[in-house]
Each structure stands twice: as C-alpha cells, then as structure tokens.
Amino acid sequence: MNLQPLLDALKLQEDAAQALADDLRAQIDDLQTRLQAAETHLEHLAITRKTVTGLTDRLPAGPPDLPEHPDYPRILDAFNHAAGPLRAKDVCEALGHELLPKNVEGTRAKLKRLVKLGILTEADTGNFARKQ
C-alpha cells in the first residue's frame, strides 16, 4: 500500500491550517493593537471630561437666552442707548407703542422678565436699568 498520496494530502491540509492559523494570529495582533488604542483614547476622553467638569464652576455664565418675542431685542437696544434708568412708559415710547395701559403693563411684564433673567435690574420700583 502506498501511503505517500495520503501523506501529501495531509501535508496540504496541514499547510492550509497553518496558514489560516498564522493569518488569524496576525488579525488578533492587529485587533489587540487597535483595542489598546481605543482604550487609551477612552481614558483620555474620561480625563478630559473630568477636567472640563471640574472647571465649569469657574467659567463665567453666558448671557441667558431671550424669550421668543420681537420686542426683547428692541427693549435691550433701548437700554443700550439710554443714559440712565428707564420706566415702562419710556420703553413703550422707544418701541413706538401707544401709551395705552395695556401696552405699558405688557412692557412692564417684559421688563420684569428681563430682571428675572438677570439682564436688567430694577433700581427703584418701576425704574429699570441694564445690569452692569
């Protein structure tokens, strides 16, 4: 009986299995390198998050968002051009509204809202000024 063809067939299968194992080891090495890089990146992101979170109390607060109404930017513009504090009637005039009670009260409510947002201050009752 001639075993050589059987041994040659086994050798071919062995070589193929060895090549597959070598290829898989190379893929594993590449994946381990990529995994290590990803883990290092995650550590750096965690450090950055911790640093930024630690600094948030030291950063100045940005200006609060204005309510969605076209009068608010115009009101602030009136205060930017004013030499001193303004009353609700003064702001109504600056906005071009008639001096009707409903307009004055609506403007006063807007001014009070800007005080609550920390944009304006109410120096005395009814006198509003831009916060310094």
C-alpha positions in Angstrom: 0.0 0.0 0.0 1.3 3.4 -1.0 0.9 6.0 1.9 2.6 8.8 0.0 -0.6 10.3 -1.6 -2.3 10.2 1.8 0.7 11.9 3.4 0.8 14.5 0.7 -2.9 15.2 1.2 -2.4 15.5 4.9 0.6 17.9 4.3 -1.6 20.1 2.1 -4.3 20.3 4.8 -1.6 20.9 7.5 -0.1 23.7 5.4 -3.5 25.3 4.8 -4.4 25.0 8.5 -1.0 26.5 9.5 -1.6 29.4 7.0 -5.1 30.0 8.4 -3.7 30.0 12.0 -0.9 32.4 11.1 -3.4 34.7 9.4 -5.7 34.6 12.4 -2.8 35.4 14.8 -1.9 38.4 12.6 -5.5 39.6 12.8 -5.6 39.1 16.6 -2.4 41.1 16.9 -3.9 43.9 14.8 -7.1 43.8 16.8 -5.3 43.9 20.1 -3.3 46.9 18.9 -6.5 48.7 17.8 -8.2 47.8 21.0 -5.4 49.2 23.1 -5.5 52.4 21.0 -9.3 52.7 21.6 -8.9 52.0 25.3 -6.2 54.7 25.6 -8.5 57.1 23.7 -11.3 56.3 26.1 -9.0 57.1 29.1 -8.1 60.4 27.6 -11.7 61.3 27.0 -12.5 60.4 30.6 -9.7 62.6 31.8 -10.9 65.5 29.6 -14.5 65.1 30.8 -13.3 65.2 34.4 -11.1 68.3 33.7 -13.9 70.2 32.0 -16.5 69.2 34.6 -14.1 70.5 37.3 -13.8 73.8 35.5 -17.5 74.5 34.9 -17.9 76.4 38.1 -15.0 78.7 37.2 -16.4 79.7 33.8 -18.4 82.8 33.5 -22.1 82.2 32.7 -23.1 83.2 29.2 -25.9 85.6 28.6 -29.3 83.9 29.1 -31.4 83.3 26.1 -34.1 85.9 25.5 -37.7 84.9 25.3 -39.1 84.5 21.8 -40.7 87.8 21.2 -39.5 90.6 18.8 -39.8 93.2 21.5 -37.0 91.8 23.7 -34.0 92.7 21.4 -35.6 96.1 20.8 -36.0 96.7 24.6 -32.3 95.9 25.1 -31.4 98.2 22.3 -33.4 101.0 24.0 -31.4 100.4 27.2 -28.1 100.4 25.2 -28.9 103.9 24.0 -30.3 105.2 27.3 -28.2 107.4 29.6 -29.9 106.2 32.7 -32.7 104.0 34.1 -35.9 103.8 32.1 -39.6 103.4 33.1 -42.0 101.1 31.3 -43.6 104.2 29.6 -40.1 105.3 28.3 -39.6 101.9 26.8 -43.1 101.9 25.2 -42.2 105.2 23.6 -38.8 103.8 22.4 -40.6 100.8 20.9 -43.1 103.1 19.2 -46.1 101.7 21.1 -49.1 103.8 22.0 -49.1 104.8 25.7 -52.2 102.7 26.4 -52.4 101.0 29.8 -52.3 97.5 28.2 -49.1 98.4 26.3 -47.4 99.9 29.4 -48.3 96.8 31.5 -47.2 94.4 28.8 -43.9 96.2 28.6 -43.6 96.3 32.4 -44.1 92.5 32.4 -41.3 92.1 29.8 -39.0 94.3 31.8 -39.7 92.2 35.0 -39.0 89.0 33.0 -35.6 90.5 31.9 -35.0 91.3 35.6 -35.6 87.7 36.5 -33.3 86.5 33.7 -30.6 88.8 35.3 -30.3 91.1 32.2 -31.9 94.1 33.8 -32.1 95.4 37.3 -34.9 97.3 39.0 -33.1 100.1 40.8 -36.2 101.6 42.5 -39.7 100.5 41.9 -40.5 101.0 38.2 -37.0 102.2 37.2 -35.1 99.6 35.2 -31.5 99.7 34.1 -29.1 97.4 32.2 -27.2 95.1 34.6 -23.5 96.0 34.8 
